[in-house]
């Protein structure tokens, strides 16, 4: 998916997932037994918590990776450092990278990993289920003419919002909203003044710290429509920020946040 030529084993038996989402997808495909290592924050499903840690998503521990003797590492184009991938390549460790920056990229990533692990049918099943859930959301919101302005806060300090050309942007649109962040950077760092000037009708906070679950700086600005109308919603970063099959469930939840009605599920 990244234009690289990678020689991978026909039947990999010792896999390291270099992101929590990769680890989740491997389990979803029924091949979690092949995983011998995972990055920190790999906590879904429950079995993933017991895997040896190989550093973080952005700072993989090469010594630990080498010690686990993987015959395949699966990475993500955005996040896993290119220099680390090159270093593993030079050591004879194949690294297959997927690009999951968009919904179509997520589908392609699941399909590619399915091909790698001889789980083509299982991968197709995951994709079909995702498309079905997302289509139901699109059908539901198609009857609503209003498209509220939304901002999605990825991090508070520094303030990072989800911009265009991201799967979060697509999630917002699919769920019936308009992403107000129009900067060219995928995840721009903004001043609070700039963010406030957007006057969002709905604010989604993914909350990367315990503090953001207790309070939010947005509440200080009473004139923001989302603050005035109590339209500030917190969601789990461990689900909403991971490009996995659960993204379809996230889109469903977003649609109820953006367009609530009397039939909204608990």
N, C-alpha and C positions, 0 to 999 in steps of 0.2 A: 504493500500500500504506500510505500515511501520511495519507490523507484530504486531500491537497492537489490543487489543479487545476493541471496543468502542460501547457503547449502545447509539444509536441515536433515536430521536422520529420518528415515522412513517411519520408524516406530519409536518416537522419543519415550524414554522411561523415567527420566529424572529432569523435571521441569521446575524452573523458578519463575514465579510471577513477579514482575517488576512494578506492579501497581496493584492496589486493592481491587480495582475493577477487573483486571486480568484474572486474578485469583478467583473472583466470584464467577466469571464466565467459564473458567475451566471446571469449576464445581457444577455449574449449571449444565454443562455438557456431559456430566457423569464421569469425569476423568480426574477428580480431585485426588485420587490415590497416586497419581503420577507426580504430584507436587512435592518437592523436597525443601522448598524455601519460599518465603514471601516477605515483602516489605512491611514496615511498621504500618499500623492501622488496618491491616488485612484482618477483618473481624467478622466477615460474613461469607459463607454460613459459619455456624459455631465451630466446625472442625478446623476452619482456617486459623483460629486463634492458637492452635497447637503447633503450627508450622514454625520451623526455625526462622528467625528474623535475619534479613540481609541488608540492614540499613533502611533508609527512607526512600520514598519515591524520587526525590530530587538528589539524594546523596547515597547511592547504593554502596554497600561495603564490599569492595572487590575481593578482599582477602577471604571474607566469609563465603562469598559466592564461589570462589575457586575451591574452597575446602569442601563444599557440598557436591562437587564434581557433577554439575548439571550437563546434560547433553543438549539442552535447549533452554534459552531464556526468552520470555515473551515480554516485550516492552510496549510503551506508548510513545508515539511521535512527540506529543506535547508533554513535557514534564521530565521524562527520563533524559539526563544529560547526554548529548551526542558524544562527548569525549569518553564517557564511561562505556557507551556502546562500542566505540572504536577500540577501546582498551580490551574489552571482552573478545571482540573479533580477533584482535592480534594474539590473544591467548588460546585461540582455537575454540572458543565457546560461541556457538551460533546464537545470534540475537535476532529474533523476528519481531518487527515492530508494526503496530497497527495505528491507524489514524482515526480516532473516534471523536473528532471535533464537531461532527454534525450527526443528525439522526441517520442519514444514509451511511455515514462512516461507521456508526455503531453497528448497523446491519452488516456492512461489509466486514467489519472486524470480527463479529461473531461467526460469520460464514468462513472467514479465513482461518480462524482458530479451529473451527470444526473440521476443516480440511486437514489441518496439521495433525489433529488428534484422531483422525478417522471417525469423526462424528458428524458427517454431513447431514444425515437425516435429523439428528437431534438439534443441530444448529438451525436447520430450516424450520423445525417445529417451534423453536424459541422465537424466530423472526415472525412467523405467521401469527403466533399468539400476541406478540407486541403490536403488529400492524392491526390486528382485530380490535384490540383495546383502544388504540389511537384513532382508528376509524370511527369508533363509537363516540369518542370525544368530539371529533370533527363534525359528526352529524348533529350532536347535541348543541354545540355552540353556533352552528350555521344559522340557527333561527334568531340569534341575538344580533341586532344591528349595532349596538354599542360595543366599543372596544376600549376598555379602560386603560389608562397609561400605567405601566408597571415598571418598577425598578427591582432588581434582584441583587441584594448585597451578599457578596461572597466572603468579604472580610471587612472588619471595622477599622482596625489600626494596622497598616494604612487602609484607608477606605478603598475597597476594590469592588466594582460592580460588573456584572456580566454584560458584555457588549454584543455587537453584531458578530456574525460569523461564528457563533458558538452554539452548541446543542441546547444550552439554556435559553438562548434567544428563540430558537425554533420551538422549544417547549412552551414559551410564553405565547407565541403566535398561534400555535396549534390549540392551546387552551382558551383562545379567544381574547387575548390581550395585546397591547402594543408595548414593546420594549422601548423605553424612553432614552436609553443610552445609545447614542448614535456615533460615538467616536470610532475611529478606524481600528483602534487596538481591541483585541478580543476581550481582554479583561483590564480595562483602564483603571489607573489610580486617579481618583478625583478629590478635589477639596470638598469639604462639606457644603461650602457656599454654592459650588457648582451643582452638587447633588440636590440641594434644597430648591434651587432655581428651576428644576425640572417639574416641581409641584406634582409628584406622583399621586395617583388615585389609590394605588395599591403598592405596598412595600412588602417584599418577601426577604426575610433574613435567614440565611443558612446557618448563622451562628457557629463560628469555629471555636469559641471559648465559652466557659461556664458563665462569664459575666453577661454575654449577649443574651443568654436565656433569661436573665433577671431584669435587664433594663436595656434601653436603646437610646442613642443620642438623638434619633429622629423625633422623639416625643417632646423635645425642647422647642420644636418649631410648630406652634399650634395652628398656623395658617395653612399648612400642607393638607390638602384634602384627605390623604390617607390617615393623617394624625387626627384631624377633626372628626372623621367618620369611623375611627377605630378600625382601619383597614390595614393594620400591621400584622403580618403573619410570620411565625417562625417555623422553619422546616429543618429536617435533619440533613446536615451536610454529608453524612455517611450514606445517604440514599440519593439525594438530589444532585450531588456533585460527582457521582460515579456513573460513567457511561456504560451501563449494563442493562439487561432485560428489564430491571425494575424501573427504568426510566418511563416505561409505558404507564406504570402505576402512578408515577410522579405527575405525569401529564394529566391523568384523571383527577388527581388531587388538586392540581393547579386550576383546572377548569371549574371545580366547585368553589375554590377561593375567589376566582375572578368573576364567575357567574353563579352565585349561590341561588338556590330556590328552595321551595318547601319540600322537595323530594330528595334533598341532599342527604347522603348516607352519614351515619355517625362516624 
